[in-house]
Amino acid sequence: MTLPDITYTLRTASPAKTRAEAVVVGIGQGAKAVEVTVGAEDVQAAYGRRWRGMLATLGVSGKAGEVTRLPAGNEIGAQLLVLVGLGKPGADGTYSADAVRRAAGAAARAVPNATSVAVSLPADTPDLVRAVTEGYVLGGYTYNTYKSNNGKSGKDSSGPSDVAILSAIARRTDAVTAFEEAQILAQAVAGTREWVNVPPADLTPPAFADAIAHVAGLVEGVETTVYDEEQLAELGCGGILAVGMGSAAKPRLVELTYSPDDARGHIALVGKGITFDSGGLTIKPGSSMSTMKSDMAGAAAVAQATFAIARLGLPVKVSAFVPMAENMVSGSSYRPGDVVTHYGGTTVEVSNMDAEGRMVLADALVRASEVSPDLIIDVATLTGHMVMALGDRVSGVLGSEDVVDRVLAAADVAGEQMWPMPIPEWMDERIRSSKVADLNQHDWIRWGGGLYAAAFLREFTGGLPWAHLDIAGPSFNSGGASGHLTPGGTGVAVATLVDYVREMATDQ
């Protein structure tokens, strides 16, 4: 994984007295002037009357994402002072976990040459300790596996080796727990990014299945089963096989199980794993294929969330189902007009080979329903319609009202933007419009395609409580780094799934 090799510690030290090479402090937009945030007061005091004049001369505004670096001088112990903007505080004068997480991410990229860093951002609650830790770890993520370094493949070794998160509550048990758990969660998000960023020729379905099985073998309590194309045929997983039949790299289905002895609930997770999507015979324009290696982001998120839940020891059983296929063009590709029999016996008439995600998910959803979970959540880069509706930073959430509400609450805690979308009753008529099969895969009506896809998926959930997360927009960042988000795969939905299960663990 392309994360810097950093040792993280949680300390109570003063940012003005720390001997780290660089110290990071927060700057906010106060009602009348820029202001230091909680934890950075000692730095302002060390500069005395020079402080405000210095900030004014440097043009420091405190707006979110602003980074200012300056030699620290003799006033504080560090050699480099890094000021990171958090924007405007809330009505109560405090900064949200989201603002802190983004600021910490920006800070991680602002100290490339320091060997040690002390981060003094608002961290006076366990939630903020988590936000600083996650933000810094993820903001420092880079994907450079394929870049050469003096003729050798590998990552740049520059950057800090020691990072101290400074917090007034560093000795409290709940703060230490938040700090340690944040690192586990950040590692899972980074692991998702890593898989999404791998070139598609190197992450075919068999390779992806092997990668998941390898990590699962390192996580205590997680069991793995991998089905190849012959076993999928024996099972009757017609959807996975139909999508994958056009590729030389054959499809797979990976099933993960985490069963703690003290489980207080059981959740099934399903993730779309299209390792590359050409559109099949409904071929995409070339420009639309450039990011299609990310069409397996849902599968990566589900697998990594399962690993994080196990590593955190959360008392909830998790059954994860990850169908994988490569949607390619060849003489054996599935065709418009074909009728596919899914696992469980439902027949589907297919008309759009580029609506392949719902085909592989259908088989996996039925498999998930058979283990009798309390609920099912699927995660998929499913429709361009959802991107048109919500943009590239907001995921759509559809399904059973109670599950949707709890997903949105978990997303709020996780700092991920999600929005509820409906599944209108009249979608049932559209998905049942086939004259030759039980369901119609796609009907070519331009409007409401994301809602149609969710209605289609619902048919395979066995009537269980269920939510569908359409992450087609936020799963991949085609632009530059911003806050704790870096270019390429974002790892969206991992934190939301973990926080959903964390909340389940508290249910009585």
N, C-alpha and C positions, 0 to 999 in steps of 0.2 A: 504494500500500500504506500502511496506517495504522500506520506505525512512526515514532517521533520522529526528526527529522533530527539525528542525534548523530554526532560524530566520536569514535571509540574509539581509545585508545592503550594500549600495554602498557609499563609502566614499573617501575623498581626503587625508586622513592621511598619514604621512610618515611611511613606514614600520619599520624604525629604532626607531621611537618614540612610536609606538603603544603599548598599554598595554595588548594586547591579549596574552594569554599564549603561543601561537605558531604563528610564522610568516613564510609564504612561499614566497620564492623568486625564480626567474628563472635564470638558468645558461645555457649559450649557448656555442657552439664550435666556437670561433672566428678564424680568419685567422692565428693567431700566438699563441693564448692561450685561456683558458676558460674566459668567460666574463659574467658579470651580464647583464640581459636584462632590457629593459625600465621599469622604476618604482622601480628598486632595487638599484639604485646608492647610495642612502643614507645609505644602509646597508654596502656596500663596504667601503664607506667613514668612517663610524663609526669604522671599524676595522683597517683602515689605512694600514700601511706597513705589518701588520700581515696577511692581507687577502690572498694574493697570496701564501704565504708559508703555510697557513692553508689549502687551497684547495689542494695544492700539497701533503701535508702530508696525507690528507684524500683520496687521489686518485680520486678526483672529475674530471670527464672528460667532463661533459656537454652533453653527448650523450642523445638522446631522451629516456625518461622513467626512467632515472637514478634518484634515490632518496637518498639523504644523510641527516641524522638528527644529530644534535649536540647541546649540551648545549650552550645557547647564551652568557653566561657570563655577564659581566657588560656593554658591549659596546652598547647593544640595550635594548629596554624596554621589549621585550618578553623573556620568559624563554627558549623556544625551537626555534631553527632556522632550517628550512627545505629547502634544496636546491633541486630544481627539474630541470632535464635536458630537454632542448628543441631541442637539436641537432644543425644542421648548419642553419644559417639564409639564406634567399633568396639572390639573386644577389643584391638587393637594401639594404641589411643589416637588413631587418626586418623579423619577424617570422610570418608564416601563421596562420590563424585562426585554421586550423587543428592541428598544432603543439601546439598551446596554449590550445586548448580544451583537447588534450591528456595529456598535462602536468598538467592541473587542475584536471583531473580525477585521475591521479596518486597521486597528493597531497592530495586528499580527503581520501585516504586510508592510508596516512602516519602520521595522527595525531589522532589515536584512543583514546588517553587518555587526550587530551586537551579539556577544556570546552569552550574555545574561540579561534578563528583562524582569522588571517588577511592574505589575499592572495594578493601578489604583483607580478603578472605576467603581461606581456605586455597587457595593456588595455587602450591604448591611442586613440582608435577609437571605435565607437559603435559596429562594427562587432567583435572586440576583447573583448569588455565588454560582449557581448553575448557568445562568445566562452568560456571565463573564467567561467561564470555563469553556462552554460550548462554542461561544463566539470566537474565542482566540484559537482553539484547536481547529475549527473549521475554516476560519479566515486564512490560516496558514497552509491549507491544502493546495497542492499543485499536482497536475498530472504531467509528468515528464519522463515516463518510462521509455519512450521511444526517442528521446533526445540524447545526442551523444555528448560526452564530456571528455575532452582530450582523446577522442577516438574510442571511448568506451561508453557503452550504454549505462545509464544510471542517473541518479538525481544529484543536484547540486548540494554539496555538503555545507554551504554557508548558512548562516542563521544561528539563532540562540540555541544553546544546549540546555539552559535552565530558565524556566519561567516561574516566577512567584506570583500567585494571585493574592493581593493584599486585602484583608477584610478584618473589620473590628470583631467579627464573631467567629474568627478562624478556629478557636478552640472549642466551639460548641459542637456537640455530636451531630446535630441536624445539619450544620454547615459542612462538616466533614463528609457526611453521607451525600449531600447534594453535590459536593465537589467530585467525589469518587464516581458517583452514578453519571454525572455529566460527561466524564471522560469515556465511560462505556458507551453512552448514547452517541457521542460525537464520533467515536471509532466506527460505530455501525453506519452512521450517515456517510462518513468518508468511504467506508467499504462499498456502499451503494454507488457513490460517485465513481469509484474506481472501476467497477464492473461496467457502468454505463459508458465510461470513456474509452474502454478497450475497442480498438478497431474491429469491425464486424467480421473480418476474415479470421480473426484470432479468438472470437467468442461466438463460435457456432453453437447450436444446441448441445451437441455432445460435450464441447469444451466448457460451456456454461454449467451444465449438470455436474461435470467433474469438479469445477471450481466451488460450487455450493457444497458438494459432498465433502470436499477437502476441508473447508472451514467448519462444517458441521462436526467433523471428526475431532476438531480441536475444542469444541464446546461441550462441557459436561452436561449430560441429561438430554441431548438431542439425538434422536434416531432418524436415519435417512433411508429412503427407498427410491431407487431410480428405475424407471421403466423405459426400455428402448422401443424401437418401432415395432418389433415383432410382438413384444408384450402388450404394447398399446393396441395392436390389432386383435390380440386375444381378449383384451378387456372390452373392446368395442368402442374405443375413443375415436369416433369417426371425424370429429371436428379437428382435433390436433393432427391426425393423419392427413386430412384433406389439405390443410394449409401447408404442411411440411412436405407433401409428396413432390413438389416441383423443385426441391433442392437436393443437391448431392449430400448435404449435411442433414442427416435424418433427425426427426423430432424426438423429444424426450418429455417425460413427466417426472418431476421430483416431488416427493412428499416428505415433509419433515414433521416430527412429533416431539413435543416437549411436555412431559407428564409429571409434574411435581407431586409428591405424596400428599401435600396439604392443599391441593387445588380447590379454589373456591368458585370456579367457573370454568367454562370451556369455550374458546373462540376458534373459529376456522378462518384462516386467511388465504386468499387466492390472488395470485399476481400474474399479469400478462407478461409472457416472456418471448416476444417476437424479436429475435436477435438481429434481424435486418428485414426491413419491409420495402420491397421494390414496388408493392402494389399488386404483384402477380400479373395475371393477364389483364387486369384493370390497372395497367402500369402507371406509376406516378410520373409527372414531369421530372426531368433530371434534377432541377433545383430543389424539388421537394424531397429528394432522397438524401440530401447531404447530412441530415441529423437523424436518419432512420436507424442508426445503431442504438439510439436511445429508446427504441420501441419495446425494450425489455426492462424499462425502469421500474414498472410495477412489480415484476418478479424479483428484481434485486431488492426493492424496498421490503417486500414481504419476507424474503429470506433473512435479510439483515435484521429486521425487527424481531424475528423469531430468535435469532442468536442473542440479541440484546436482552430480550425478555428472560432468556435462560441465564445469561450471565448476571443479570440483576437478581435472579432468584425469585421472581414474582410468582405468587401462588395461584396461577391460572394456567390451565392446560391449553396448549396451542397446537392446532393441526394446520399445517401450511401446505398448500398445493400450488405447484409452479409448473404450468404447461409451457413448453418451449418449442418453437418452430422457426424456420427461416422462410419467409414468403417470397419465392423466386419465380422466374419465368422459365419454363421448359416444356417439352412435349408431354411431361407427366403432370403439369400444373392442373389444379382443379379449375373447372370451367363454369361460366354462367349457364344456369339451367340445371346443373347437377343437383341431386338430392342427397344429402348427407344424413346418416343415422348417427346421432350422438350417443354417448354413454348414457344408458338408461332407456334408450329406445325412441326418443323424440326425433322426428324427421324434420329437416330444414331444407327449403329450396334456396339455393345461393344464386345471387345475381351480381354481386360486387366483390371481386376478389381482394379489394383493398379494404373490405370490412372484415378482416380476418381475425381481429382480436376477440370479437364476441364468439367466434367459432371455437377457438382454443379454450376460452374461459368457460363455455357452456359445459364441456366435458368435466372440467375441474370443479365447477360449482356443484354438479351432481355428486361427484366423489366427496366433496366437502359435506354435503347434506347427509350423506350416508353415515358419517361418524357421529351424528346427533349432537352437534354443538349447540350452545345457547344462542349463538348468532353467527353470521357470516359477514365478513368485510372483504370486498375485492378491490384491488388497486390496479389501474390500467391507464396507459396512454391511449385512450380509446378513440376519441373523435376530434376532428378539426372543428366541428360545430361548437364544442365546448370552448375552444380557444377563441372562436369568433364571438361567443357570448360573454366570456369572462376575461379575455386577455391571456397573457403568458405568465402571469404571476399568481393567479387564483385558480384553485381546483374546484370542480363541481362535485357536490355530494347529493346522491339520490338514494331513495329506498324507504325502508320503514321509518316512520316519523321519530320514534323513540331512539332508534340507533343513529339516525342522522343527527338528532339533537346532541347526542353524546359524542359523536365524532366531531361536531363543530366545537363543543366545549373542550375536547382534548386538543384540537387544533389551536384554540386560543391559548391554552397553556403552553403548547409546543412552539408558538410563534409562527405558525404556518397559516397562510390565508386560504380559507375555504368558504364556499358559499352554497346554500341549499338550492336545489333545482327540483322542479316537480316531475312526476310521471303521470300525465293526464290520463283519465279513463279511456279516452278515445284512441290512445295509442294501442290498446288491445286489438282494436279492429284493424289497425295498420299491420301489426306484426302477424296477424292471422289471415292476411289477404292472399296467401298462396292457394292456388287451385289444385296443387299436386302434393302438398306436404302439410305437416302440422303447423309449421311456422314459416314466415318469409324472413330471410336474413336481412334484407335491405329492400327499400321500395323506390329509391331514387327521387323521392320528394325532398326538395331542398330544405324545407323548414323543419326544425325540431329534431334533427338527426341524433343529437346527443341524448335526447329524451327517449327516442325510439330505441336506441341501443340499450339503455337501461331497462326499458320495458321488456326487451328481448331477453336480457340476462335474468330478469326476475323469474322467468318461466322455468329456470333451472335450479332455483334455490329451495325447492321442496316446501315452499310456504314458510320457511324459517325467517325470523327477524334478520334483516340484511341491509347493508349499505354498500353503495358503489362509489368509489372515488375515481373520478376522471381527472387524471393529472397530465393530460396531453400538453398543456401550456407550461406549467411550472417545472416539469421534470428536467428540462435542459435549458441552460443559460447560454444563448448564442452571443451575448455581449461580453463586456468586461466585468471584472470583479466589483462587487458592491456589498458593503457590510461583510457578513460571514458567508455570502454566496460567491463562489468562484466560477470561472468559465467552465462550460461543459455540464456534466451531470450535477444535479443539485442535491440528490438524496431526499427529495420531498416525500412526505408521508411516513417516513420511518419514525420520526419523533411523535407524530400524531398517533400512530398505532401503539407505540410503547406507552404513551400517556393514557390512551384508552384502556389498555390492559392494566396499567397501574391503578386507575380508578376502579376497574372491575375487582381488583384485589381487595378493595376496601368495602365492597358490597357485603351486606350481611345476609 
